[in-house]
Structures are given as C-alpha cells and as structure tokens.
Amino acid sequence: MDKSTIAHIEHSFQERQTSIYNNPLMIKITLPDGEHKLFTNHHQVCDYINAIERRKALDSGVKTWSFTRRRYQTLYSLYYRNPSLKDFLTLKEKEAVEKEMGLVEIIKGNREHITQILFTSCLDIEPLKRDWCKEYCETHGLIHSEFELVMNN
C-alpha cells in the first residue's frame, strides 16, 4: 500500500475491543480522496490490506506484505494431491500437514522472511493481526488510530 492508495489510517492499539461502556471501537482508513473506510476489527483491516497487496502483485509481479491463514485442508491438498509441489512446501507447512493443523503465514515486506505459526485452537491471532497492521502502516508512512463509537440514545 503506498501513499496514493491510502493517505491516512486511523488506528491506535488498545488491548480491548470494546470500552467499559460496551461501545464498539472502530478503525478508520482515510483514502487520499477523503473517502473513509470503517472496520470493526483487525481481521477486516488485514483483508483490506491483503486485497491492496494482491492488486499490486498483479501490477508488479511482487507481493511483499500478507497475513494469511492457511487451512489444514488446503495444505493437505497441496501435500498429498500434488506430489510435485511437496518439495516446495516449507518445513512448517509439512509439520502442519503431519499434525493436521492450519498455519498462519505472516510476510512483512520481504518474501524471504516469512513467519509461519501452527494454528491451534489456543492461538489468538487478533494480536498478531493488530501488530501486522501497525507495522504495515508504520512502514508505509501511515497513521494508525482507533476510536470509540458512542451511541446516543
């Protein structure tokens, strides 16, 4: 994502997703033309950033930022149904297949430095997504802030 794509992302990191008053926290992305994108969680922000990166990959052929959860079924299919691809899987991908687990794959600017984490039921990926979004924005000169949505009755 470059400055022509997003001029400003408001998103400040707090540990909680709602306030003590149970008002939802929102993440606002302001585009260069002044249009605002609102998100209720980092999953949505990651999807948005991943979509921008996919479009950039189509244009340049290089994809350097992504946050992806690979399901066990997908890895299994690559491992067993396409034997020729088996040699291209990383050790962590092979381990995920052998342990019948999914995998979280995080790329931060360089495809050669991939972080892969086995996906377990105990793994809370929201903090990982929050950190990834924050680092992405900092790297691309964007501003992150989060605000509380106050409902007037």
C-alpha positions as CSV (number, residue, x, y, z in Angstrom):
1,M,0.0,0.0,0.0
2,D,1.6,3.3,-1.0
3,K,0.6,6.9,-0.2
4,S,-1.5,7.1,-3.3
5,T,-3.6,4.2,-2.1
6,I,-4.2,5.3,1.5
7,A,-3.3,8.7,2.9
8,H,-4.2,8.1,6.4
9,I,-5.2,5.1,8.6
10,E,-6.5,5.9,12.0
11,H,-5.9,3.0,14.4
12,S,-4.4,3.2,17.8
13,F,-3.7,0.0,19.6
14,Q,-5.6,-0.8,22.8
15,E,-5.9,-4.3,24.4
16,R,-9.7,-4.3,24.5
17,Q,-12.1,-4.3,21.6
18,T,-14.9,-2.5,23.5
19,S,-14.9,0.1,26.2
20,I,-16.2,-0.3,29.7
21,Y,-19.4,1.1,28.3
22,N,-19.5,-1.6,25.7
23,N,-19.3,0.9,22.9
24,P,-17.5,-0.7,19.9
25,L,-14.1,0.5,18.8
26,M,-13.7,1.4,15.2
27,I,-10.8,1.5,12.8
28,K,-11.0,4.2,10.2
29,I,-9.0,4.4,7.0
30,T,-9.0,7.7,5.2
31,L,-8.2,7.5,1.4
32,P,-6.4,10.3,-0.5
33,D,-9.8,11.5,-1.9
34,G,-11.2,11.9,1.6
35,E,-13.3,8.7,1.5
36,H,-13.4,6.8,4.8
37,K,-13.3,3.1,5.3
38,L,-14.5,1.8,8.7
39,F,-13.6,-1.5,10.2
40,T,-14.7,-3.2,13.4
41,N,-11.7,-5.5,13.8
42,H,-8.2,-6.2,12.5
43,H,-9.4,-9.2,10.5
44,Q,-11.3,-6.7,8.3
45,V,-8.3,-4.4,8.1
46,C,-6.0,-7.3,7.1
47,D,-8.4,-8.4,4.4
48,Y,-8.4,-4.8,3.0
49,I,-4.6,-4.5,3.1
50,N,-4.2,-8.0,1.6
51,A,-6.6,-7.0,-1.3
52,I,-4.5,-3.9,-2.0
53,E,-1.3,-6.0,-2.0
54,R,-2.9,-8.6,-4.3
55,R,-3.7,-5.8,-6.8
56,K,-0.1,-4.5,-6.5
57,A,1.2,-8.1,-7.1
58,L,-0.9,-8.2,-10.4
59,D,0.7,-4.9,-11.5
60,S,4.3,-5.5,-10.4
61,G,4.5,-9.3,-10.0
62,V,5.9,-8.8,-6.5
63,K,3.8,-9.4,-3.3
64,T,5.7,-8.4,-0.1
65,W,3.1,-8.0,2.6
66,S,0.4,-10.5,3.6
67,F,-1.3,-12.0,6.6
68,T,-2.8,-15.4,5.6
69,R,-4.4,-18.2,7.5
70,R,-3.9,-21.5,5.6
71,R,-6.4,-24.2,6.5
72,Y,-5.3,-27.7,7.0
73,Q,-7.4,-28.9,4.1
74,T,-5.6,-26.5,1.7
75,L,-2.2,-27.7,2.9
76,Y,-3.3,-31.3,2.8
77,S,-4.4,-30.9,-0.8
78,L,-1.0,-29.4,-1.8
79,Y,0.9,-32.1,0.1
80,Y,-1.0,-35.2,-1.0
81,R,-2.8,-34.4,-4.2
82,N,0.0,-32.6,-5.9
83,P,3.2,-34.6,-5.1
84,S,5.3,-32.4,-7.4
85,L,4.6,-29.5,-5.0
86,K,5.6,-31.4,-1.9
87,D,9.3,-30.3,-2.3
88,F,8.2,-26.6,-2.4
89,L,6.5,-26.7,0.9
90,T,8.3,-25.2,3.9
91,L,9.2,-27.4,6.9
92,K,6.5,-25.6,8.9
93,E,3.9,-26.3,6.2
94,K,4.9,-30.0,6.2
95,E,4.7,-30.1,10.0
96,A,1.2,-28.6,9.8
97,V,0.1,-31.3,7.5
98,E,1.6,-34.0,9.6
99,K,0.0,-32.6,12.8
100,E,-3.3,-32.0,10.9
101,M,-3.2,-28.3,11.7
102,G,-3.7,-25.0,9.9
103,L,-1.0,-22.4,9.5
104,V,-0.7,-18.6,9.9
105,E,1.7,-17.1,7.5
106,I,3.0,-13.5,8.0
107,I,5.1,-11.6,5.5
108,K,6.4,-8.2,6.4
109,G,8.0,-6.6,3.4
110,N,10.3,-9.5,2.3
111,R,9.1,-12.8,1.0
112,E,12.3,-14.4,2.1
113,H,11.5,-13.6,5.8
114,I,8.2,-15.4,6.4
115,T,6.9,-16.1,9.8
116,Q,4.8,-19.3,10.0
117,I,2.9,-20.4,13.1
118,L,1.0,-23.5,13.6
119,F,-2.7,-22.7,14.0
120,T,-4.1,-24.2,17.2
121,S,-7.4,-23.6,19.0
122,C,-5.4,-21.7,21.7
123,L,-3.8,-19.3,19.2
124,D,-5.3,-15.8,19.4
125,I,-4.5,-14.3,16.0
126,E,-6.1,-10.9,16.7
127,P,-3.0,-9.5,18.5
128,L,-0.8,-10.9,15.6
129,K,-3.1,-9.1,13.1
130,R,-3.1,-5.9,15.1
131,D,0.8,-5.9,15.2
132,W,1.0,-6.7,11.5
133,C,-1.4,-3.9,10.6
134,K,0.5,-1.5,12.8
135,E,3.9,-2.4,11.3
136,Y,2.5,-2.2,7.8
137,C,1.2,1.3,8.4
138,E,4.4,2.5,10.1
139,T,6.4,1.1,7.2
140,H,4.3,2.8,4.6
141,G,4.2,6.2,6.4
142,L,0.5,5.8,7.5
143,I,-1.1,6.8,10.8
144,H,-3.0,4.3,13.0
145,S,-5.7,5.3,15.5
146,E,-8.7,3.7,17.0
147,F,-11.8,5.4,18.2
148,E,-14.8,4.6,20.3
149,L,-18.1,4.6,18.6
150,V,-20.5,6.4,21.0
151,M,-24.2,5.5,20.6
152,N,-26.6,8.3,21.5
153,N,-29.9,7.0,22.7
